[in-house]
Amino acid sequence: MKFIQISDTHLFGDAGKRLLGVDTAATLQAVVELIAEEEGVAGIIATGDISQDGSLKSYQRFDEMLRVPGVPVYWIPGNHDNSANFHQLAPDFPLNSRSVIEAGRWRILLLDSVIPGNDGGHLAETELEYIEKNVDDNGLHYMLVLHHQPIPCGCSWLDTMILNNSAEFLSLISSKPAIRAVINGHIHQSNQQDIGGVSFISTPSTCFQFTPQTSQFSLDSRMPGYRRLSLNDDGSIETEVVRVADFDLNLQQTESGY
């Protein structure tokens, strides 16, 4: 089963509006055009920060841009998203109905790690209970999806915005050997660490990237992209990052963030 992970699109309601000089709609469109060339995609998963301004229009634009024929799209909120507008657009998504995504011998659980008004993340007791209830020792493999990184990514400034109850989350995972992967957004960079039989995976943003292994906010010149995830029947994962070959980002370097 092949899934595509995208993340941190940071769309605006107004077409052409830019973030740090980047036309986030144009970069997303370039990424979507690459995804449309993929064959056999079972679904696209967007791991948060869909919108930059939180407007209903920005979510409508995302919905329109991600219409790849025959491919369902699932998304979760990030710290820049507006919860009311996010859920208004997609009331029947698995995140809202608390149903799981069935994908062959895999089940995928969407989680909400957002703390309203805070850049850091937290998994509420209801989210942890959802994992506890829905991950079974039934011969299937499980992938968990959230926005905030549950383990340090190596950027000390970003790791101040980590999942704040990561120890509890990781303890729960360690008690569930059927969980084989955890994917997240938020960090605008590609990262993969395998810990205790679980792959912790992030993906580049569809707009601008953060420089890995930095102590302060820093923008990277690497191109926007997405991650290909092949979920095998034996529980293994084959994954690869695919980037736009060339794009004039017009990136405006800053030391203050956004």
C-alpha positions in Angstrom: 0.0 0.0 0.0 1.6 3.3 -1.1 0.8 6.5 0.7 2.1 10.0 0.1 2.9 12.3 3.1 2.8 16.0 2.6 3.1 18.6 5.3 3.1 22.3 6.3 1.5 23.8 3.2 0.8 27.1 5.0 -1.8 28.3 2.5 -3.6 31.6 2.6 -7.2 32.4 1.8 -5.9 35.1 -0.7 -4.3 33.8 -3.8 -0.8 34.9 -4.4 -0.1 35.9 -0.7 3.4 35.0 0.3 5.1 33.7 3.5 8.8 34.6 3.9 8.7 35.5 0.2 7.3 32.1 -0.9 4.1 31.7 -2.8 2.9 28.7 -0.8 0.1 27.9 -3.2 2.5 27.8 -6.1 4.9 25.5 -4.3 2.0 23.2 -3.3 0.8 23.1 -6.9 4.3 22.0 -8.0 4.3 19.2 -5.5 0.8 18.1 -6.4 1.9 17.9 -10.1 4.6 15.5 -9.0 2.3 13.4 -6.9 -0.1 13.1 -9.8 2.6 11.2 -11.7 2.7 8.5 -8.9 1.0 5.2 -9.7 -1.0 3.1 -7.2 -1.4 5.7 -4.5 -3.8 4.5 -1.8 -4.0 7.9 -0.1 -2.4 11.3 0.6 -1.8 12.3 4.3 -1.2 15.9 5.2 0.4 16.2 8.6 -0.7 19.7 9.7 -0.2 23.4 9.2 -2.5 23.2 6.2 -3.2 27.0 6.6 -1.2 30.0 7.6 -4.1 32.4 8.2 -6.7 29.8 9.5 -9.3 31.1 7.1 -12.0 28.8 5.8 -11.0 29.9 2.2 -7.5 28.5 2.8 -8.9 25.1 3.6 -11.2 25.2 0.6 -8.3 26.0 -1.6 -6.3 23.1 -0.1 -9.3 20.8 -0.8 -9.5 22.0 -4.4 -5.8 21.7 -5.1 -5.4 18.2 -3.6 -8.0 16.6 -5.9 -6.0 13.8 -7.5 -8.4 11.5 -9.3 -9.2 8.3 -7.3 -6.9 9.2 -4.4 -8.4 10.1 -1.0 -6.8 12.8 1.1 -6.6 12.9 4.8 -5.4 15.7 7.0 -4.7 16.7 10.6 -4.4 20.1 12.2 -1.1 21.8 13.1 -0.3 24.7 15.4 -1.0 27.3 12.7 -4.5 25.9 11.9 -7.8 27.2 13.0 -9.7 24.4 14.7 -13.2 25.7 13.9 -12.6 26.2 10.2 -10.5 23.0 9.9 -13.2 20.8 11.2 -16.0 22.6 9.4 -14.6 21.6 6.0 -14.1 18.0 6.8 -16.7 16.8 9.4 -16.6 13.2 8.3 -12.8 12.7 8.3 -11.4 9.8 10.3 -9.9 12.3 12.7 -13.3 13.7 13.6 -15.2 10.4 13.5 -12.4 8.6 15.4 -12.4 5.8 12.8 -9.2 4.3 11.5 -8.0 4.2 7.9 -8.0 0.6 6.7 -5.2 -0.1 4.2 -4.6 -3.8 3.5 -2.7 -5.3 6.4 -2.2 -1.8 7.9 -4.4 0.5 10.0 -3.7 4.2 10.2 -4.7 6.4 13.1 -5.0 10.2 12.8 -4.2 12.1 16.0 -4.7 15.7 17.1 -1.7 17.1 19.0 -2.6 20.8 18.9 -2.7 23.0 22.0 -4.8 26.1 20.9 -2.7 29.2 21.0 0.6 27.3 21.6 3.3 26.2 19.1 4.1 23.1 21.1 2.0 19.9 21.1 0.2 17.6 23.5 -1.8 14.4 23.1 -4.9 14.7 25.3 -6.0 11.7 27.4 -8.7 11.1 24.8 -6.1 10.7 22.1 -4.0 8.2 24.1 -7.2 6.3 24.9 -8.0 6.2 21.2 -4.6 4.6 20.5 -5.1 2.1 23.4 -8.6 1.2 22.2 -7.8 0.8 18.5 -4.3 -0.9 18.4 -4.8 -4.6 18.7 -2.5 -7.6 18.6 -4.5 -9.0 15.6 -1.8 -9.6 13.0 -2.2 -6.1 11.5 0.4 -3.3 11.5 -0.3 0.3 12.6 0.9 3.7 11.7 0.2 6.8 13.9 -0.1 10.3 12.4 0.4 13.5 14.3 1.7 17.0 13.7 4.3 17.6 16.4 7.5 15.6 16.6 7.4 13.0 19.4 11.2 12.6 19.6 13.9 15.4 19.3 14.7 16.3 15.7 18.1 17.8 16.4 17.1 21.5 16.0 17.2 22.8 19.6 14.9 25.7 18.8 12.3 23.4 17.2 12.6 20.9 20.0 11.2 23.5 22.4 8.0 22.9 20.5 8.0 19.1 20.8 5.1 16.9 22.0 5.2 17.8 25.7 4.0 14.4 26.9 6.2 12.4 24.5 7.4 10.2 27.4 3.9 9.0 28.0 3.3 8.6 24.2 6.5 6.6 23.7 5.7 4.4 26.7 2.3 3.6 25.2 3.9 2.8 21.8 6.5 0.5 23.5 3.6 -1.6 24.9 2.0 -2.0 21.4 4.4 -4.0 19.2 1.9 -3.8 16.3 2.8 -0.1 16.0 5.4 0.0 13.2 5.5 3.7 12.3 4.9 7.2 13.5 4.8 10.1 11.0 4.8 13.8 11.9 5.0 17.2 10.3 5.9 20.5 12.0 9.7 20.4 11.5 9.9 21.3 7.7 12.6 18.7 7.1 13.2 15.1 6.3 14.1 12.9 9.2 13.9 9.2 10.0 14.9 7.4 13.2 14.2 3.7 14.0 13.7 3.1 17.7 12.7 -0.2 19.2 11.2 -1.5 15.9 9.3 1.7 15.2 10.1 4.1 12.4 9.7 7.8 13.4 9.4 9.7 10.1 9.0 13.4 9.1 8.8 15.0 5.6 9.9 18.2 3.9 7.4 21.0 3.8 5.6 21.8 0.5 6.9 25.4 0.8 10.1 26.3 2.6 12.5 24.1 4.7 14.2 24.6 8.1 18.0 23.9 8.3 18.7 20.7 10.1 20.8 20.5 13.2 20.6 24.2 14.1 20.2 26.0 17.5 18.3 29.0 16.1 15.7 29.6 13.5 17.3 29.1 10.1 15.9 28.6 6.6 17.3 26.0 4.2 17.6 26.3 0.5 16.4 22.8 -0.3 13.4 22.4 -2.5 9.8 21.6 -1.5 8.8 18.0 -1.6 6.8 15.0 -0.3 7.5 11.6 1.1 6.5 8.3 -0.5 5.6 5.6 2.0 5.3 1.9 0.9 3.6 -0.1 3.7 4.5 -3.7 3.2 2.4 -6.7 4.3 5.3 -7.9 6.6 5.2 -4.6 8.5 8.3 -3.1 6.9 8.3 0.3 5.3 10.1 1.5 2.2 10.2 5.3 2.1 11.8 8.0 -0.1 11.6 11.8 -0.2 10.8 13.3 -3.6 11.5 17.0 -4.2 10.6 19.5 -6.9 13.6 19.7 -9.2 13.8 23.4 -9.5 11.7 26.3 -8.2 12.4 30.0 -7.7 11.3 30.2 -4.1 12.2 33.9 -3.7 12.9 32.9 -0.1 13.5 35.9 2.2 15.9 34.9 5.0 15.0 36.1 8.4 16.2 35.5 12.0 12.8 36.1 13.6 10.7 33.3 12.3 7.2 33.8 11.0 
